[in-house]
């Protein structure tokens, strides 16, 4: 996937970690306006698979503990520093 693809989320599915982050910000529930198509804030971003796996584990653990702040922190601290 290229950076150009990420500029246009039409037809893409929401990226799971970004959807979890949006849910954490919405009190642990998926936002009502988030369907099966990516929005600009949930469109996939290129990242390493290992980083995504570690972050997903942290997000799911935070969900089990009902700690949306920890889920948001896990996603925010895992972002590739090359991506603004």
C-alpha positions as CSV (number, residue, x, y, z in Angstrom):
1,X,0.0,0.0,0.0
2,X,1.4,3.4,-0.9
3,X,1.0,6.7,0.9
4,X,-1.2,7.8,-2.0
5,X,-3.6,4.9,-1.2
6,X,-3.9,6.1,2.4
7,X,-5.0,9.6,1.3
8,X,-8.2,8.1,-0.1
9,X,-9.9,5.7,2.4
10,X,-12.9,5.1,0.1
11,X,-13.5,1.4,-0.2
12,X,-11.0,0.5,2.4
13,X,-11.9,-1.3,5.6
14,X,-11.1,0.5,8.9
15,X,-7.8,-0.4,10.4
16,X,-8.4,-2.4,13.6
17,X,-6.0,-0.5,15.9
18,X,-7.3,2.8,14.8
19,X,-10.9,1.6,15.3
20,X,-10.0,0.4,18.8
21,X,-8.4,3.8,19.5
22,X,-11.6,5.6,18.3
23,X,-13.7,3.3,20.5
24,X,-11.4,4.1,23.5
25,X,-12.0,7.8,22.9
26,X,-15.8,7.1,22.8
27,X,-16.0,5.4,26.2
28,X,-15.2,1.9,25.0
29,X,-17.9,1.7,22.3
30,X,-17.3,1.8,18.6
31,X,-18.5,5.3,17.4
32,X,-21.9,5.2,15.8
33,X,-20.7,6.7,12.6
34,X,-18.0,4.1,12.1
35,X,-19.3,1.5,9.7
36,X,-17.4,-1.0,7.5
37,X,-15.7,1.7,5.4
38,X,-12.6,3.5,6.7
39,X,-12.9,7.2,7.5
40,X,-9.8,9.5,7.4
41,X,-9.1,8.9,11.1
42,X,-9.4,5.0,10.8
43,X,-7.8,4.5,7.3
44,X,-4.9,2.0,7.4
45,X,-1.4,3.3,7.9
46,X,1.7,1.4,6.8
47,X,3.5,-0.1,9.8
48,X,5.6,-3.2,10.7
49,X,3.6,-6.3,11.5
50,X,5.6,-6.9,14.7
51,X,4.7,-3.4,16.0
52,X,1.1,-4.0,15.1
53,X,1.0,-7.3,16.9
54,X,2.5,-5.9,20.1
55,X,0.2,-2.9,20.0
56,X,-2.9,-5.1,19.4
57,X,-2.0,-7.2,22.4
58,X,-1.7,-4.1,24.6
59,X,-5.0,-2.7,23.3
60,X,-6.8,-6.0,23.9
61,X,-5.3,-6.3,27.4
62,X,-6.5,-2.7,28.2
63,X,-10.0,-3.7,27.0
64,X,-10.1,-6.6,29.3
65,X,-9.2,-4.3,32.2
66,X,-11.8,-1.7,31.0
67,X,-9.0,0.9,30.7
68,X,-9.6,3.0,27.6
69,X,-6.7,5.4,28.6
70,X,-4.2,2.5,28.4
71,X,-5.6,1.4,25.0
72,X,-5.2,4.9,23.6
73,X,-1.7,5.2,25.1
74,X,-0.7,1.9,23.6
75,X,-1.7,3.0,20.1
76,X,-0.2,6.5,20.5
77,X,3.2,5.2,21.7
78,X,3.4,2.5,19.0
79,X,3.1,4.8,16.0
80,X,6.0,4.7,13.6
81,X,8.0,7.8,14.2
82,X,8.4,8.3,10.4
83,X,4.6,8.9,10.1
84,X,3.4,12.3,11.2
